[in-house]
Amino acid sequence: MRLPANAVDYLFLGIYFVFVLGVGLISKRSISSSLDFFLSGRSLPAWVTGLAFISANMGALEILGMAANGAQYGMPTTHYYWIGAIPALIFLGLFMMPFYYGSKVRSVPEFLRRRFNKQTQLFQAVMFSIATVLIAGVNLYALAVLVQALLGWPLWISIVFSGLVVLAYTTLGGLNAAIYNEVLQFFVIIAALVPLTVIGLTKIGGWDGFVSNVENSRLGEQAMHAWQGTGLENTTNALGNWIAIVFGLGFMASFGYFTTNFAEVQRSLSANSMSAAKRTPIIAGFVKMCLPVIVVVPGMIAAVTIPQVGTPGEMTYNDALPALIGQLMPNGLLGVAMAALLASFMAGMAANISSFNTVFINDLWQPYIRKGRSDHYYLQAGRVVTIIGVLIAILTAFIAAGYTNLFDYWLALNSVFNGPLFVTFLIGLLWKRMTPWAGFFSLVLGTITAVTVVILHKTELVHFQGDQAAALWGGTCTLIVGTVVAVAVTLVTKPKPDSELRGLVWKLTPKKDRAHETSGSDRGWYRSPALLAGVCASITVALTVFIG
């Protein structure tokens, strides 16, 4: 697939790349310590971290993967936004950020070491590092596919070129460059996808024409309803029945991803106050709830207007959004749209790489391999690890190339790497009696459970509705196994003394230590995290009912 770009479109792309690399060069001037490089010196306002949070989430999996999901399944994809994101974002902001931010940890594995033991930290740091470079490979593959469509280069050259661009600004400016580029990339993405949606709907006769076209296509009438076909006795929904959706997606998959995935949490930790840290994921939630309109709907439009999408031997579902852009966008606006896709893929990859270097240095290199070195040493080591991370991502991009729907791949990774961590983390946060070894074995056996479900599905020893339903059931099984193991091991091992758990466990952390500031830049009723969360939740419930 080649996009019909001309000189004007390439001019827009050139301007965009100049801005991206310029942000990296400017950010380099503010890097004087490892804290600056890894966490932006904890100095950013809530609106910056909030937009960076959602932009980091709007990588290939969000833009390309969700559009592909829309083209393949239709409105059930909205569950990933309203059931599978908003509750977790609110929970992260109101209940978990006081512990993350208040404890001044630099990463999620570091929190696990303080709550449980070094073994738990080490296991999670290794697992997170593997997961991050795998997901970075997904974003890099999507970025390379677009470069290939623009320039006609072979895929391997496109992958290497794309990786080097992200490497340039992330190595120069660290998290600061990644975050400010993510804010820029957010506005570029919105500027392209909103016109695409409007043009697409206009072409097929507005909303009524959209509904009619979808119902008369291979997607069928069920594609216009999120909850249809989720009954226990007659399950036809692609995501499985309502138990898999509510517990597997709405609890395990979403909470596991948003509340413990350091690529997201890192943005909140870079905020300049407790209040800003709490508001960061909630601000992201307001944006997240609106995204189906400009991501899922275009994917469905592509499915009904471009017959080749999803046809074996022609176009995969991953091609839905680029193909629609090539068909509908005039030159000039096409350049903006191409820049938007490049922006989303680079934002996702930069988020993965910046979190990878932070965890690798702070949770593996510094405590276990090179102890007691100077701060400058760890700063330079962070830059070297960034280079290594990108090189590994270039290799893992070829794994992602084997999937026709990138979201299937990501969801399987999420069920293995994030779901077990959430179970361990949540129980340890709420139950002070949970012991260090209970945390370790809950995490390890939960991970083994998730891997087992994936293997059973791939070998067809157990039948699920599809890849995504299997991943959601894997999350549900992980919840059960992780909880049982946590309780069983706790009953036969020794807990930590209460004095070591202050600030790490809900019951032993005074309310004043979980409170946020209400003065200065945090003053005003409209900056109340609880109020913002309530409004966000109310709108989400209304949307869920409307599209049911």
C-alpha positions in Angstrom: 0.0 0.0 0.0 1.4 3.4 -1.0 -0.2 6.7 0.2 -0.5 9.4 -2.6 1.7 12.0 -0.9 3.2 14.9 -2.8 5.7 17.7 -2.0 3.3 19.6 0.2 2.7 16.5 2.4 6.4 15.9 2.7 6.9 19.5 3.7 4.5 19.1 6.6 6.4 15.9 7.7 9.7 17.7 7.5 8.5 20.6 9.7 7.2 18.0 12.2 10.5 16.2 12.4 12.3 19.5 12.9 10.1 20.2 15.9 10.5 16.7 17.4 14.3 16.8 17.2 14.3 20.4 18.4 12.4 19.5 21.5 15.1 16.9 22.2 17.9 19.4 21.8 16.2 22.0 24.0 15.4 19.4 26.7 19.0 18.3 26.8 19.9 21.7 28.4 17.7 20.9 31.4 19.3 17.5 32.1 21.8 17.8 35.0 20.9 14.7 37.1 19.5 11.2 36.7 16.3 12.4 38.3 15.9 15.0 35.5 16.6 12.3 32.9 14.3 9.6 34.3 11.5 11.7 36.0 11.8 15.2 34.6 12.9 16.4 38.1 9.2 16.0 39.2 8.5 19.5 38.0 5.7 19.3 35.4 2.2 20.8 35.7 -0.9 18.5 35.6 -2.1 19.6 32.1 1.3 18.6 30.6 1.5 15.3 32.4 -2.2 14.6 31.7 -1.8 15.1 28.0 1.5 13.2 28.0 -0.2 10.3 29.8 -2.9 9.9 27.2 -0.5 10.6 24.3 1.9 7.9 25.6 -1.2 5.6 25.5 -2.1 6.7 22.0 0.6 4.7 20.3 0.2 2.1 17.6 -1.9 0.0 19.8 -4.4 2.8 20.4 -4.5 4.3 17.0 -3.7 1.5 14.6 -4.8 -1.4 16.8 -8.1 0.1 18.0 -9.0 1.2 14.4 -8.2 -2.4 13.3 -10.4 -3.7 16.1 -13.2 -1.4 15.0 -12.9 -2.6 11.4 -13.0 -6.2 12.6 -15.5 -6.1 15.5 -17.3 -2.7 15.5 -18.7 -1.1 18.6 -17.7 -3.8 21.1 -14.3 -2.2 20.8 -15.6 0.7 22.9 -15.4 -1.6 25.9 -11.7 -1.0 25.9 -12.3 2.7 26.5 -15.3 2.9 28.9 -15.1 -0.3 30.8 -11.5 -1.1 30.1 -9.9 2.3 30.9 -11.9 5.0 32.8 -12.5 3.1 36.1 -8.8 2.1 36.2 -7.6 5.7 35.5 -9.9 7.1 38.3 -8.6 4.4 40.7 -5.0 5.2 39.8 -5.5 8.9 40.4 -7.5 8.8 43.6 -6.2 5.7 45.4 -2.8 4.6 44.1 -1.0 7.9 43.2 -0.9 8.9 46.9 1.3 5.8 47.5 3.4 6.0 44.3 4.0 9.8 44.6 4.0 10.0 48.4 6.6 7.2 48.8 8.9 9.0 46.2 9.7 5.8 44.5 11.3 6.0 41.0 9.5 3.0 39.6 6.9 0.3 40.2 9.5 -2.4 40.9 11.1 -0.2 43.5 7.7 0.1 45.3 7.5 -3.7 45.3 10.9 -4.0 46.9 9.8 -1.7 49.7 6.4 -3.4 50.2 7.7 -7.0 49.8 11.3 -7.9 49.1 14.2 -7.7 46.6 13.2 -11.0 45.0 9.8 -9.5 44.0 11.5 -6.3 42.7 14.0 -8.3 40.6 11.4 -10.6 39.1 9.1 -7.7 38.2 11.9 -5.6 36.8 13.0 -8.4 34.5 9.5 -9.1 33.4 8.7 -5.4 32.8 11.9 -4.9 30.8 11.0 -7.8 28.5 7.4 -6.6 28.1 8.4 -3.1 27.4 10.8 -3.9 24.5 8.1 -6.2 23.1 5.5 -3.5 23.1 8.0 -0.9 21.8 8.5 -3.3 18.9 4.8 -3.1 18.2 4.9 0.7 18.0 8.1 0.6 15.9 6.6 -1.9 13.5 3.5 0.3 13.0 5.8 3.3 12.5 7.8 1.4 9.9 4.7 0.3 8.0 3.7 3.9 7.6 7.2 4.9 6.5 7.1 2.1 4.0 3.7 3.3 2.7 5.1 6.8 2.3 8.5 6.1 0.8 8.2 2.6 -0.6 11.3 1.4 1.4 11.7 -2.2 2.3 10.2 -3.0 5.7 13.5 -3.7 7.4 14.9 -0.3 6.3 11.8 1.4 7.5 12.0 -0.2 10.9 15.7 0.8 11.4 15.1 4.4 10.2 12.0 4.8 12.5 13.9 3.5 15.5 16.8 5.9 15.0 14.4 8.9 14.9 12.9 8.0 18.3 16.3 7.2 19.6 17.6 10.6 18.7 15.3 12.7 20.8 14.8 10.2 23.7 18.6 9.9 24.2 19.1 13.6 24.1 16.4 14.9 26.4 15.3 11.8 28.4 11.7 11.9 29.8 11.5 15.6 29.5 11.9 15.4 25.7 9.5 12.4 25.5 6.8 14.2 27.5 6.9 17.5 25.7 7.0 15.7 22.4 4.0 13.7 23.6 2.0 16.9 24.2 2.9 18.2 20.7 2.0 14.8 19.3 -1.4 14.8 21.0 -2.5 18.0 19.3 -1.2 16.7 15.9 -3.1 13.5 16.3 -6.4 15.3 17.1 -5.9 17.8 14.3 -5.8 14.8 11.8 -8.3 12.3 13.2 -11.2 14.7 13.7 -11.3 15.9 10.1 -10.8 12.3 8.9 -13.9 11.2 10.9 -16.0 14.1 9.7 -15.0 13.5 6.1 -15.7 9.8 6.4 -19.1 10.2 8.0 -20.1 12.8 5.4 -19.1 10.5 2.6 -21.4 7.7 3.7 -24.4 9.9 4.6 -23.9 11.0 8.1 -24.6 9.0 11.2 -27.8 7.4 9.7 -25.8 6.4 6.6 -23.0 5.0 8.9 -25.4 2.8 10.8 -27.1 1.6 7.6 -23.8 0.8 5.9 -22.4 -1.1 9.0 -25.6 -3.2 9.5 -25.6 -4.2 5.8 -21.9 -5.0 5.7 -20.1 -8.2 6.9 -19.9 -6.6 10.3 -23.6 -6.9 10.7 -26.2 -5.4 13.0 -24.4 -6.6 16.2 -21.4 -4.4 15.4 -23.5 -1.4 16.4 -24.0 -2.6 19.9 -21.4 -3.0 22.6 -23.2 -5.4 24.9 -25.2 -7.5 22.4 -24.2 -11.2 22.4 -22.6 -11.2 25.9 -25.1 -13.6 27.6 -23.8 -16.6 29.5 -25.8 -19.1 27.4 -25.5 -17.5 24.0 -22.2 -15.7 23.7 -21.5 -14.2 20.2 -19.6 -11.1 21.2 -16.0 -11.0 20.1 -14.9 -10.2 23.7 -16.8 -13.0 25.3 -19.6 -12.9 27.8 -20.3 -10.1 30.3 -18.2 -11.9 33.0 -15.1 -11.8 30.8 -15.8 -8.2 29.9 -16.5 -6.9 33.4 -13.9 -8.9 35.3 -11.4 -9.9 32.7 -11.3 -6.5 30.9 -12.9 -4.0 33.3 -10.9 -5.2 36.3 -7.9 -7.4 35.5 -6.7 -6.2 32.1 -7.4 -2.5 32.5 -6.4 -2.1 36.1 -3.4 -4.3 35.5 -2.3 -2.0 32.6 -3.1 1.5 33.8 -2.3 1.2 37.5 0.9 -0.8 37.4 2.4 -0.2 33.9 5.3 2.1 34.6 5.2 3.5 31.0 2.0 5.2 32.2 2.7 5.7 35.9 6.0 7.4 35.0 4.0 10.4 33.6 2.2 10.9 36.9 5.4 10.6 38.9 6.9 13.5 36.9 4.1 15.9 38.1 5.1 18.9 40.3 2.7 18.1 43.3 0.6 15.3 44.8 -2.6 17.1 43.5 -1.1 17.2 40.0 -0.1 13.6 40.2 -3.7 12.6 41.2 -5.2 14.7 38.4 -2.9 13.4 35.7 -4.7 10.1 34.9 -8.2 11.7 35.5 -7.4 14.4 32.9 -6.3 11.5 30.6 -9.6 9.9 31.3 -11.7 12.7 29.9 -9.7 12.4 26.6 -9.9 8.6 26.6 -13.7 8.6 26.8 -13.9 10.6 23.5 -11.4 8.6 21.5 -13.8 6.0 20.1 -15.4 8.7 17.9 -12.1 9.4 16.1 -10.5 6.0 16.3 -13.1 3.2 16.3 -15.6 4.9 14.0 -13.0 5.5 11.2 -12.0 1.9 11.5 -15.6 0.8 10.9 -15.9 3.3 8.0 -12.9 1.7 6.4 -14.4 -1.7 6.8 -17.6 -0.7 4.9 -16.0 1.5 2.2 -12.7 -0.3 1.4 -13.6 -4.0 0.6 -9.9 -5.0 0.7 -9.6 -4.4 4.4 -9.5 -7.7 6.3 -9.3 -9.7 3.0 -6.6 -12.3 3.1 -3.8 -11.6 0.7 -4.8 -7.9 0.2 -5.1 -5.7 3.3 -4.9 -6.7 7.0 -7.1 -5.0 9.6 -4.0 -3.0 10.6 -4.2 -1.3 7.3 -7.7 0.1 7.9 -6.8 3.6 9.2 -3.9 4.3 6.8 -6.0 3.1 3.8 -8.9 5.4 4.8 -6.5 8.3 5.2 -5.1 7.6 1.7 -8.6 7.4 0.2 -10.2 10.4 1.9 -7.6 13.0 2.8 -6.6 15.6 0.2 -2.9 16.5 -0.3 -1.8 18.9 2.4 -4.2 17.5 4.9 -2.8 14.1 4.1 0.6 15.4 5.3 -1.0 16.4 8.6 -2.6 12.9 8.9 0.7 11.2 8.1 2.4 13.3 10.7 -0.3 12.3 13.2 0.2 8.6 12.7 4.0 9.1 12.9 3.4 11.1 16.1 1.2 8.4 17.7 3.7 5.6 17.0 6.7 7.6 18.1 4.8 8.7 21.3 4.1 5.1 22.2 7.6 3.9 21.5 9.2 6.8 23.4 7.0 6.0 26.4 8.1 2.4 26.3 11.8 3.2 25.9 11.9 6.0 28.5 10.2 3.6 31.1 12.5 0.8 30.1 15.7 2.8 30.7 14.3 4.0 34.1 13.5 0.5 35.4 16.6 -1.1 34.0 19.0 1.4 35.6 17.1 2.0 38.9 15.9 -1.6 39.5 18.5 -3.8 37.9 21.8 -2.0 37.1 22.2 0.3 40.1 21.1 -2.1 42.9 22.5 -5.4 41.6 25.2 -4.8 39.0 27.0 -1.4 39.6 26.3 -0.2 43.1 27.5 3.0 44.6 28.5 4.9 41.5 28.1 8.6 41.0 24.8 10.2 39.7 26.6 11.2 36.5 27.5 7.6 35.9 23.9 6.5 36.1 22.8 9.4 33.9 25.2 8.3 31.2 24.3 4.6 31.7 20.6 5.7 31.1 21.5 7.1 27.7 23.4 3.9 26.8 20.5 1.7 27.9 18.2 3.8 25.8 20.2 2.9 22.7 20.2 -0.8 23.7 16.4 -0.6 24.2 15.8 0.8 20.8 18.1 -1.9 19.2 16.2 -4.6 20.9 12.9 -3.0 19.8 14.1 -3.2 16.2 14.3 -6.9 16.6 11.0 -7.4 18.4 9.3 -5.3 15.6 9.6 -8.3 13.4 7.6 -10.4 15.9 4.8 -7.9 15.8 4.9 -8.1 12.0 3.4 -11.6 12.2 0.0 -10.4 13.6 -2.8 -9.1 11.4 -4.4 -7.3 14.4 -1.8 -5.7 16.6 -4.3 -5.4 19.5 -4.6 -9.2 19.8 -0.9 -9.4 20.3 -0.8 -6.5 22.9 -3.7 -8.0 24.9 -1.9 -11.3 25.2 1.2 -9.5 26.4 -0.9 -7.5 28.9 -2.5 -10.5 30.3 0.9 -12.1 31.0 2.9 -9.1 32.2 0.5 -6.7 33.8 -2.4 -8.7 35.1 -0.4 -10.8 37.7 1.3 -7.7 38.9 -2.0 -5.9 39.6 -3.3 -8.8 41.7 -0.1 -8.8 43.8 0.0 -5.0 44.1 -3.6 -4.5 45.0 -3.7 -7.2 47.7 -0.4 -5.9 49.2 -1.8 -2.4 49.2 -5.0 -3.3 51.0 -3.9 -6.2 53.3 -1.0 -5.3 55.6 -0.7 -8.9 56.7 0.4 -10.1 53.3 4.0 -11.3 53.6 7.1 -10.6 51.4 7.2 -14.2 50.0 3.4 -14.1 49.4 4.0 -11.2 47.1 6.8 -13.0 45.3 4.9 -16.3 44.7 1.6 -14.6 43.9 3.4 -12.6 41.1 5.3 -15.6 39.8 2.5 -18.2 39.8 0.0 -15.6 38.5 2.4 -15.0 35.5 2.7 -18.8 34.9 -1.2 -19.0 35.0 -1.5 -16.3 32.3 1.1 -17.9 30.1 -0.7 -21.3 30.5 -4.0 -19.8 29.3 -2.3 -18.3 26.2 -0.7 -21.7 25.4 -3.9 -23.6 25.9 -5.7 -21.2 23.5 -2.9 -21.2 20.8 -2.7 -25.0 20.9 -6.6 -25.2 20.8 -6.7 -27.4 23.9 -9.3 -25.0 25.3 -11.7 -23.2 23.0 -12.4 -19.5 23.5 -14.4 -17.1 21.4 -11.2 -15.6 20.0 -7.8 -14.2 20.9 -9.2 -11.3 22.8 -11.7 -13.4 24.8 -8.8 -15.8 25.6 -6.7 -13.0 27.0 -9.6 -11.7 29.1 -10.2 -15.1 30.5 -6.5 -15.4 31.2 -6.8 -12.3 33.3 -9.8 -13.8 35.3 -7.8 -17.0 36.0 -4.8 -15.0 37.1 -7.0 -13.0 39.5 -8.2 -16.3 41.1 -4.7 -18.0 41.3 -2.9 -14.9 42.4 -5.4 -14.3 45.3 -5.4 -17.9 46.5 -1.5 -18.0 46.4 -1.3 -14.7 48.3 -3.5 -15.9 51.1 -2.0 -19.4 51.3 1.6 -18.3 51.5 0.8 -15.5 53.9 -0.6 -18.0 56.4 2.7 -19.9 56.6 5.3 -17.0 56.3 6.3 -14.1 58.4 5.0 -10.6 57.6 7.0 -7.3 57.8 6.6 -5.2 60.9 4.2 -2.3 60.7 7.0 0.2 61.0 8.4 -0.8 57.6 5.0 -0.5 55.8 4.1 3.1 56.6 3.3 4.9 53.3 3.1 1.5 51.5 -0.2 0.0 52.9 -3.6 1.7 53.0 -4.3 1.0 56.7 -0.9 2.1 58.0 -0.8 5.4 56.0 -2.4 8.3 57.8 -5.0 10.3 55.8 -2.8 13.4 56.0 0.0 11.6 54.1 -2.5 10.7 51.3 -3.9 14.2 51.1 -3.0 16.7 48.3 -2.3 20.4 48.3 -5.1 22.9 47.9 -3.0 26.1 47.7 -1.0 27.9 45.0 -1.2 26.2 41.6 -3.4 23.5 43.1 -6.0 25.9 44.4 -9.6 26.0 43.1 -12.6 23.7 43.3 -12.2 22.8 39.6 -8.8 21.2 40.4 -10.3 18.8 42.9 -9.3 15.3 41.9 -12.5 13.8 43.5 -14.8 16.2 41.6 -13.1 15.6 38.3 -13.3 11.9 38.9 -17.0 12.1 39.6 -17.7 14.0 36.5 -15.6 11.7 34.4 -17.3 8.6 35.8 -20.8 10.0 35.3 -20.2 10.8 31.6 -18.7 7.4 31.0 -21.7 5.6 32.5 -24.0 7.6 30.2 -21.9 6.7 27.1 -21.9 3.0 28.1 -25.7 2.9 28.4 -26.1 4.9 25.1 -24.0 2.5 23.0 -25.3 -0.7 24.7 
